[in-house]
Amino acid sequence: ALNTSYADRASSWTNVEASAGTVAALTWIKLGMIFDPDNSSRCLRFFVNGIETSSAVTKSTLSGLTYLDAVALGPVAAVFADSGAAATLHMDWWRYAQITR
C-alpha cells in the first residue's frame, strides 16, 4: 500500500492517508505533492497517477508543527518489505520545482 505522511523532526511520521494508492510489482506509478499556503483547508495535497487523494493537511496543522520554519518541505521515497525478501525501488525520472509568488 502507498501511504502519504509528513514529519517535522520533532515528531514521528504522521500518516495523512493510509493506502492512498496501490503499488504492484513491475508497474510504474506517478506521485505528486503540492504545498499551497493560500489554501487553508488543503494546504498540503498528494496525487497518485494524476488524481488527488481524498485526504490533505490543513494550514493550521502545518502551522502547529515545531520545526516547520527550520526544515525544508520535500518528497521522501521509501520502500519497506513485509518479509525477508529484498525490496527494490526504481525511479525512472523525477522533477522537483519551487514556485514563489
C-alpha positions in Angstrom: 0.0 0.0 0.0 1.1 3.6 -0.6 0.8 5.9 2.4 1.0 9.7 2.4 2.6 11.2 5.5 4.6 14.1 7.0 7.0 14.8 9.8 8.9 17.9 11.2 11.8 16.2 13.0 10.2 16.9 16.4 7.6 14.1 16.0 7.4 10.7 14.3 5.8 10.4 10.9 2.1 11.2 10.8 0.0 9.4 8.2 -2.2 11.6 6.1 -3.8 8.7 4.3 -3.0 5.0 4.7 -3.5 3.1 1.4 -3.7 6.2 -0.7 -2.7 4.1 -3.7 -1.9 0.5 -4.7 1.7 -0.5 -5.6 2.1 -3.6 -7.7 5.3 -5.4 -8.7 6.8 -4.4 -12.1 4.5 -1.4 -12.6 5.1 2.3 -12.7 3.2 4.8 -10.5 3.2 8.6 -10.8 3.2 10.5 -7.5 2.8 14.2 -6.8 2.7 16.7 -3.9 1.6 20.3 -3.8 2.1 22.8 -0.9 -0.2 25.7 -1.3 -0.1 28.1 1.7 -3.1 30.1 0.3 -5.4 27.0 0.6 -6.3 26.8 4.3 -8.2 23.5 4.1 -6.0 21.6 1.7 -2.6 23.2 2.2 -0.6 20.0 1.6 -2.1 17.7 -1.1 -1.0 14.5 -2.6 -1.6 12.9 -6.0 -1.4 9.3 -7.3 -1.4 8.8 -11.0 -2.6 12.4 -11.6 -5.6 12.0 -9.2 -5.7 14.0 -6.0 -6.0 11.7 -2.9 -9.0 12.2 -0.6 -7.1 13.4 2.4 -5.0 16.5 2.8 -3.3 18.5 5.5 -4.7 21.8 6.7 -2.7 25.0 7.1 -3.4 25.2 10.8 -2.0 21.6 11.2 1.2 22.6 9.4 1.5 25.9 11.3 1.3 24.0 14.6 4.4 21.9 13.8 7.5 22.6 15.9 10.2 22.9 13.2 8.3 23.8 10.1 10.2 27.0 9.6 13.6 25.4 10.2 13.5 22.4 7.8 12.7 22.0 4.1 9.4 20.6 2.8 10.2 17.9 0.2 9.5 14.5 -1.1 10.7 11.3 0.6 10.6 7.9 -1.1 11.0 4.7 1.0 10.4 1.0 0.4 9.6 -1.5 3.2 9.2 -5.2 2.7 6.9 -7.3 4.9 9.1 -10.3 4.7 12.8 -11.1 4.5 12.7 -10.6 0.7 14.6 -7.7 -0.8 12.6 -4.6 -1.8 13.7 -2.5 -4.7 12.6 0.9 -5.9 13.4 2.2 -9.4 12.7 5.8 -10.2 12.6 6.4 -13.9 12.6 10.2 -13.6 11.6 12.8 -11.1 11.1 16.6 -11.1 11.0 19.0 -8.2 10.1 22.6 -8.5 9.5 25.5 -6.2 7.4 28.4 -7.5 7.5 31.6 -5.5 4.9 34.4 -5.6 
